[in-house]
Amino acid sequence: MSSGYRAAGRYRAHVLIEETKIPGAFAVTPQQHRDDRGVFLEWFRSDSFVATTGHRFTIAQANCSVSAAGTLRGIHFAQLPPSQAKYVTCPSGAILDVVVDIRVGSPTFGRWDAVGLDDENRKALYLAEGLGHAFMALADDTVVNYLCSAPYAPGREHGIHPLDPTIGIDWPDLGRDGTPLEPSLSPKDARAPLLADLVGSGLLPTRDEVEEYVDSLRVDL
């Protein structure tokens, strides 16, 4: 985003924050402190978040999902405003976490990027407002936690089919243990439209709308 985010690859002692190929989405790698008792890490730091994005992250809702291997959730997005930014972690198991640019007019519209989140690297993925989100579980009983900037709003929540060939997400066909995976979708996600079917519907955000909204979050800094 031209007026949006401050850093790509910003390192602090406790965390490395790197922008993905989709502007407005960041992979967060925490510093892990290990000893014979286990591991300690800071999986979210407000000061690092503000330094990277230029605004605070207001936590309005915290979600948790538990998924069998092969479970495919998404591509989900919420209408702007306020949409819903997400800060996603995987404290148990493993996922391929995917961000999709659904901002009409964006140079990367329709493109995607992915970050592996698991209970070993303990990474997080932040997705700004106006982006689509999906993930596939790569192990049974995979736990995914999401911090959300806005509460669930049923009338403003929408989906895009995660197997949309135009988007072309390269979903894994093997689990973390090497066993074959078959995508398992909810009935709602299986009925979701293709991205092309939503263009012109008024449901997708535009790049300018997202930039204006994100800029508005900086007012009280």
C-alpha positions as a printed NumPy array, in Angstrom:
array([[  0.   ,   0.   ,   0.   ],
       [  1.363,   3.369,  -0.935],
       [  0.475,   5.099,   2.324],
       [  0.154,   2.103,   4.566],
       [  2.798,  -0.058,   6.096],
       [  6.136,   0.98 ,   7.464],
       [  8.376,  -2.047,   7.482],
       [  9.238,  -5.202,   5.598],
       [ 11.796,  -7.325,   7.38 ],
       [ 11.952,  -5.278,  10.58 ],
       [ 13.885,  -7.082,  13.319],
       [ 13.7  ,  -6.502,  17.049],
       [ 15.269,  -8.586,  19.788],
       [ 12.043, -10.494,  20.36 ],
       [ 10.559, -10.82 ,  16.886],
       [ 11.215, -10.71 ,  13.129],
       [  8.381,  -9.219,  11.072],
       [  8.488,  -9.693,   7.297],
       [  5.933,  -8.518,   4.754],
       [  4.608, -11.264,   2.493],
       [  4.178, -10.947,  -1.258],
       [  0.742,  -9.469,  -0.491],
       [  1.008,  -5.93 ,   0.932],
       [ -0.726,  -5.675,   4.288],
       [  0.084,  -9.233,   5.356],
       [  3.076,  -9.955,   7.581],
       [  4.774, -13.127,   8.787],
       [  5.899, -12.856,  12.413],
       [  8.726, -15.05 ,  13.704],
       [  9.157, -14.864,  17.495],
       [ 12.354, -15.426,  19.398],
       [ 11.992, -18.687,  21.348],
       [ 13.673, -19.067,  24.718],
       [ 14.384, -22.727,  25.466],
       [ 15.664, -24.546,  28.506],
       [ 15.215, -27.995,  30.039],
       [ 11.701, -27.011,  31.183],
       [ 10.41 , -26.101,  27.727],
       [  9.942, -22.938,  25.67 ],
       [  8.842, -19.359,  26.315],
       [  8.032, -16.786,  23.623],
       [  6.13 , -13.547,  23.073],
       [  3.647, -14.389,  20.317],
       [  2.214, -10.87 ,  20.118],
       [  3.867,  -7.523,  20.909],
       [  1.883,  -4.317,  20.506],
       [  4.98 ,  -2.117,  20.167],
       [  6.378,  -4.218,  17.308],
       [  2.985,  -4.292,  15.647],
       [  2.638,  -0.504,  15.784],
       [  6.194,  -0.006,  14.503],
       [  5.397,  -2.189,  11.496],
       [  1.85 ,  -1.189,  10.576],
       [  1.654,   2.354,  11.944],
       [ -1.464,   1.665,  14.   ],
       [ -2.583,  -0.32 ,  17.008],
       [ -4.302,  -3.69 ,  16.828],
       [ -7.594,  -3.586,  18.707],
       [ -8.622,  -7.062,  19.829],
       [-12.401,  -7.36 ,  19.59 ],
       [-12.679, -11.147,  19.479],
       [-10.454, -14.201,  19.957],
       [-11.281, -17.418,  18.081],
       [ -9.997, -20.976,  18.292],
       [-10.532, -23.821,  15.819],
       [ -9.479, -27.471,  16.045],
       [ -9.139, -29.305,  12.736],
       [ -8.405, -32.763,  11.381],
       [ -5.656, -33.193,   8.804],
       [ -6.887, -32.072,   5.378],
       [ -9.453, -29.631,   6.747],
       [ -9.568, -26.604,   4.465],
       [-11.123, -23.425,   5.873],
       [-11.715, -20.341,   3.73 ],
       [-11.259, -18.282,   1.695],
       [-13.055, -15.977,   4.167],
       [-13.357, -12.211,   4.241],
       [-15.544,  -9.54 ,   5.828],
       [-16.942,  -6.461,   4.13 ],
       [-15.3  ,  -3.106,   4.678],
       [-15.883,  -1.22 ,   6.898],
       [-14.842,  -2.474,   9.328],
       [-13.82 ,  -5.767,   7.684],
       [-11.742,  -7.884,  10.066],
       [ -7.978,  -7.96 ,  10.474],
       [ -6.598, -11.216,  11.883],
       [ -3.496, -12.253,  13.784],
       [ -3.231, -16.024,  13.374],
       [ -1.135, -18.579,  15.28 ],
       [ -0.961, -22.363,  15.427],
       [ -0.008, -23.462,  18.968],
       [ -0.541, -27.171,  18.238],
       [ -0.232, -29.053,  14.955],
       [  0.553, -27.43 ,  11.619],
       [ -1.172, -25.428,   8.888],
       [ -0.45 , -23.793,   5.575],
       [ -1.868, -20.314,   6.179],
       [ -2.837, -18.389,   3.065],
       [ -3.576, -14.729,   2.355],
       [ -5.38 , -13.715,  -0.845],
       [ -5.508, -10.191,  -2.227],
       [ -9.166,  -9.465,  -2.959],
       [ -8.771,  -5.659,  -3.144],
       [-10.105,  -4.542,  -6.508],
       [ -7.554,  -2.287,  -8.185],
       [ -4.602,  -3.71 ,  -6.264],
       [ -1.53 ,  -4.637,  -8.357],
       [ -1.616,  -8.053,  -6.675],
       [ -5.392,  -8.59 ,  -6.971],
       [ -6.209, -12.297,  -7.134],
       [ -2.738, -13.381,  -6.034],
       [ -1.893, -15.298,  -2.897],
       [  0.974, -16.047,  -0.558],
       [  1.364, -18.646,   2.17 ],
       [  3.209, -19.101,   5.447],
       [  3.654, -22.368,   7.302],
       [  2.557, -22.035,  10.936],
       [  3.177, -24.844,  13.39 ],
       [  4.087, -25.793,  16.945],
       [  7.795, -25.798,  16.103],
       [  8.428, -22.463,  14.349],
       [  5.562, -20.841,  16.325],
       [  5.173, -18.161,  13.671],
       [  2.141, -15.92 ,  13.295],
       [  0.502, -14.323,  10.264],
       [ -1.131, -10.899,  10.377],
       [ -3.688, -10.094,   7.674],
       [ -4.941,  -6.53 ,   7.373],
       [ -8.5  ,  -5.497,   6.657],
       [ -9.609,  -6.201,   3.092],
       [ -7.689,  -9.444,   2.606],
       [ -8.952, -13.002,   2.202],
       [ -7.829, -15.771,   4.555],
       [ -7.722, -19.549,   4.285],
       [ -5.736, -22.418,   5.73 ],
       [ -5.303, -26.169,   5.497],
       [ -4.553, -28.329,   8.548],
       [ -1.562, -30.611,   8.008],
       [ -2.011, -32.744,  11.126],
       [ -4.898, -34.096,  13.179],
       [ -6.103, -32.011,  16.113],
       [ -4.453, -28.892,  14.767],
       [ -5.302, -25.848,  16.888],
       [ -5.479, -22.394,  15.308],
       [ -5.989, -19.223,  17.342],
       [ -7.068, -15.928,  15.782],
       [ -7.048, -12.475,  17.296],
       [ -9.624, -10.395,  15.401],
       [ -9.959,  -6.621,  15.106],
       [-13.759,  -6.762,  14.807],
       [-16.404,  -9.186,  16.085],
       [-18.127, -11.703,  13.849],
       [-20.87 , -10.019,  11.806],
       [-22.908, -12.697,   9.962],
       [-24.38 , -10.383,   7.363],
       [-20.97 ,  -9.063,   6.364],
       [-19.023, -12.346,   6.3  ],
       [-18.387, -13.888,   2.877],
       [-16.343, -16.571,   1.172],
       [-14.539, -17.455,  -2.033],
       [-14.044, -21.061,  -3.096],
       [-10.624, -22.185,  -1.833],
       [-10.083, -24.33 ,  -4.939],
       [-10.802, -21.452,  -7.335],
       [ -8.556, -22.352, -10.301],
       [ -8.029, -18.7  , -11.222],
       [ -6.48 , -17.999,  -7.819],
       [ -4.658, -21.333,  -8.012],
       [ -3.575, -21.878,  -4.414],
       [ -1.071, -24.732,  -4.27 ],
       [ -2.604, -26.689,  -1.402],
       [ -0.462, -29.504,   0.078],
       [ -1.288, -33.077,  -0.809],
       [  0.765, -34.544,   2.029],
       [  0.386, -34.008,   5.753],
       [  3.182, -33.185,   8.146],
       [  3.775, -36.913,   8.731],
       [  3.82 , -37.673,   5.002],
       [  0.343, -39.172,   4.762],
       [ -1.803, -38.201,   1.746],
       [ -4.274, -35.338,   2.242],
       [ -7.663, -34.805,   0.651],
       [ -9.198, -31.33 ,   1.061],
       [-12.177, -31.413,   3.423],
       [-14.496, -28.393,   3.067],
       [-17.561, -27.335,   4.998],
       [-20.784, -27.283,   2.95 ],
       [-20.71 , -23.479,   3.106],
       [-17.16 , -23.233,   1.763],
       [-17.905, -25.837,  -0.926],
       [-20.78 , -23.634,  -2.169],
       [-18.723, -20.423,  -2.143],
       [-18.479, -18.494,  -5.412],
       [-15.362, -17.964,  -7.486],
       [-13.5  , -14.683,  -7.197],
       [-14.542, -13.657, -10.712],
       [-18.198, -14.056,  -9.736],
       [-17.783, -11.448,  -6.972],
       [-16.155,  -8.755,  -9.095],
       [-18.753,  -6.034,  -9.548],
       [-20.926,  -7.381,  -6.723],
       [-19.967,  -4.598,  -4.326],
       [-18.836,  -7.156,  -1.744],
       [-15.128,  -6.953,  -2.52 ],
       [-13.166,  -3.993,  -1.14 ],
       [-11.239,  -1.686,  -3.412],
       [ -7.62 ,  -0.808,  -2.851],
       [ -8.495,   2.848,  -2.287],
       [-11.185,   1.98 ,   0.288],
       [ -8.768,  -0.21 ,   2.215],
       [ -6.008,   2.398,   2.177],
       [ -8.411,   5.068,   3.382],
       [ -9.678,   2.828,   6.179],
       [ -6.221,   1.755,   7.323],
       [ -5.079,   5.384,   7.298],
       [ -8.033,   6.271,   9.538],
       [ -6.734,   3.896,  12.202],
       [ -3.714,   6.157,  12.728],
       [ -5.748,   9.155,  13.872],
       [ -5.261,   8.602,  17.597],
       [ -1.587,   7.6  ,  17.546]])
